[in-house]
Amino acid sequence: MELNGPGLLLRPWQDADAPAVLDAWHDPAIAQWNPQGDALDLATARRWVRWRADWSGGGHVSLAVADPTDPDTMLGSVSLHRIQGGDASIGYWTVAAARGRGLASAAVARLTGWAFEDLGLERIELCHAVANPASCRVAERAGYLAEGTLRQSHRYGDGRRYDEHLHARLVTD
């Protein structure tokens, strides 16, 4: 399955994405807000890509973010997690070269629309560290309304627990 939008391609993960994923994991911003643990090598990246590509369990949907003019170049990730009972959570990241162009917001909005229409979801939550204002802008631009602050709700890459903003979209929004 592929999803398209203006300047956007969401495509299945490929084994060939593993080196780019490994590079992304070494980006300080991705390592901070999307930590993957300590064993960061090509074999781990390859397992991660294969896990993300396998939707057979029904609990997640994950796609690589790419530019439609260069679909083999991975620019980021967008995923639905904890899909159950009409609800899900959404997460995303983009490589440094892709930031500042609205790509993350477009990817989140496109996958959200697909999830409401094709999966029949009713509510999708998006959480981000309060200390990550760029993710707050992504949520707002993708139509996710702020619902509150979760105090010290998640441990991030530096090992510290951070407050998180909770945003959500409803199918009726």
Solvent accessible surface area in square Angstrom, and as a share of the most:
residue,aa,sasa,rsa
1,M,91,0.41
2,E,101,0.45
3,L,10,0.05
4,N,89,0.46
5,G,23,0.22
6,P,141,0.89
7,G,53,0.51
8,L,3,0.01
9,L,10,0.05
10,L,0,0.00
11,R,3,0.01
12,P,53,0.34
13,W,12,0.04
14,Q,69,0.31
15,D,68,0.35
16,A,82,0.64
17,D,3,0.01
18,A,0,0.00
19,P,68,0.43
20,A,36,0.28
21,V,0,0.00
22,L,32,0.16
23,D,103,0.53
24,A,5,0.04
25,W,4,0.01
26,H,113,0.50
27,D,25,0.13
28,P,110,0.69
29,A,42,0.33
30,I,4,0.02
31,A,41,0.32
32,Q,35,0.16
33,W,54,0.19
34,N,42,0.21
35,P,53,0.34
36,Q,63,0.28
37,G,49,0.47
38,D,149,0.77
39,A,71,0.55
40,L,50,0.25
41,D,70,0.36
42,L,67,0.33
43,A,48,0.37
44,T,27,0.16
45,A,0,0.00
46,R,79,0.29
47,R,150,0.55
48,W,23,0.08
49,V,1,0.01
50,R,128,0.47
51,W,129,0.45
52,R,27,0.10
53,A,48,0.37
54,D,74,0.38
55,W,75,0.26
56,S,102,0.66
57,G,77,0.74
58,G,47,0.45
59,G,32,0.31
60,H,22,0.10
61,V,8,0.05
62,S,1,0.00
63,L,1,0.00
64,A,0,0.00
65,V,1,0.01
66,A,0,0.00
67,D,40,0.21
68,P,57,0.36
69,T,123,0.71
70,D,67,0.35
71,P,59,0.37
72,D,110,0.57
73,T,61,0.35
74,M,8,0.04
75,L,19,0.09
76,G,0,0.00
77,S,2,0.01
78,V,0,0.00
79,S,1,0.01
80,L,0,0.00
81,H,43,0.19
82,R,180,0.66
83,I,33,0.17
84,Q,147,0.65
85,G,79,0.76
86,G,17,0.16
87,D,66,0.34
88,A,6,0.04
89,S,16,0.10
90,I,9,0.05
91,G,24,0.23
92,Y,29,0.11
93,W,18,0.06
94,T,13,0.07
95,V,26,0.15
96,A,64,0.50
97,A,89,0.69
98,A,1,0.01
99,R,97,0.35
100,G,89,0.85
101,R,135,0.49
102,G,34,0.33
103,L,11,0.05
104,A,14,0.11
105,S,11,0.07
106,A,38,0.29
107,A,1,0.00
108,V,0,0.00
109,A,38,0.29
110,R,83,0.30
111,L,0,0.00
112,T,0,0.00
113,G,31,0.30
114,W,26,0.09
115,A,0,0.00
116,F,23,0.09
117,E,147,0.66
118,D,86,0.45
119,L,72,0.36
120,G,47,0.45
121,L,5,0.03
122,E,105,0.47
123,R,57,0.21
124,I,0,0.00
125,E,55,0.24
126,L,0,0.00
127,C,55,0.33
128,H,8,0.03
129,A,1,0.01
130,V,62,0.36
131,A,58,0.45
132,N,20,0.10
133,P,79,0.50
134,A,50,0.38
135,S,14,0.09
136,C,25,0.15
137,R,111,0.41
138,V,19,0.11
139,A,0,0.00
140,E,105,0.47
141,R,164,0.60
142,A,4,0.03
143,G,34,0.33
144,Y,3,0.01
145,L,115,0.57
146,A,79,0.61
147,E,87,0.39
148,G,35,0.34
149,T,73,0.42
150,L,68,0.34
151,R,207,0.75
152,Q,111,0.49
153,S,41,0.27
154,H,83,0.37
155,R,128,0.47
156,Y,16,0.06
157,G,38,0.36
158,D,69,0.36
159,G,38,0.36
160,R,145,0.53
161,R,110,0.40
162,Y,26,0.10
163,D,56,0.29
164,E,14,0.06
165,H,50,0.22
166,L,27,0.14
167,H,1,0.00
168,A,3,0.02
169,R,46,0.17
170,L,70,0.35
171,V,73,0.42
172,T,118,0.69
173,D,91,0.47
